[in-house]
């Protein structure tokens, strides 16, 4: 799309299109509209933390529901005349044609829950769409996830203090996560589900801190109306636990951005500069899809504010 045929901003042409309406994307949007930029946020309303009832650590909003936090952010953003929020699932992003660095990106989205399909353009696209997560494949995991079991230690460990806790996972960072959880309880068992996620040296170090490692395969997690009551192992043993943490497998969903030549790190996260610029001129990224991956909500919001400042300066330089 050549810069010679660009229309003024208005209608379906924006200065920035933000993909993702979580704390990172909303923070980018709020700060850009306050810089008098015309901004569209496209969001599918499928947040990764939808099962979480309460979030913590967000200054002035400690204990708020993540969904309420998103709603408050949308309300603040949408109050500005140059702001537009649209519920849609992005299908594709087409970069400017040829070597036209000053051209617009074309973003095509499908409406969800009765909203319209959109074809919109902008010289800047910000990726803030968050991650997909795969939980351990246990039949009853979803029944307790977000209430008895959590993934964010910084967010939820405080409320589990003093309880007999489990840590379930199969990744190499399991021992480090166990150390963090051991700050709040003296009764922690790490369940590796038959994997070698915890080395012998790590197990010895954890043992010195009173943390046990159980390498047996897990059949399921069990509980009642009060919440989790234990971890059921494949050999028939049920280990009593009242809560704990799981380590999901995270992935960056970027199928809609396949036409962009994004540089990713070894774990699939989008490589960015300090200001959030990606390897593609005009494309920025913020939040959990950038290294080091999942962060607290307040960290994602802070990253969004930093990216907004970079985007604003980029647009000034494009004039």
Secondary structure, DSSP 4 states (H G I P E B T S, - for coil): --GGGPPPSBTTEEEEEEE--SHHHHHHHHHHHTTT--EEEEE-S--TTTT-S-----TT-TT--HHHHHHHHHHHHHTSTTEEEEEEEEEEEEPPSTT-TTSPEEEEEEE-TTPPPEEEEEEEEEE---EEEE----TTHHHHBTTTEES-HHHHSGGGTTS-EEEE--STTHHHHHHHHTTT-S-EEEE-TTS--S-HHHHHHHHHTTEEEE-SPEEEEEEETTEEEEEEETTS-EEE-SEEEE-PEEEE--GGGTTS---B-TTSPBP--TT-B-SSTTEEE-STTBTT----HHHHHHHHHHHHHHHHHHHHHT-
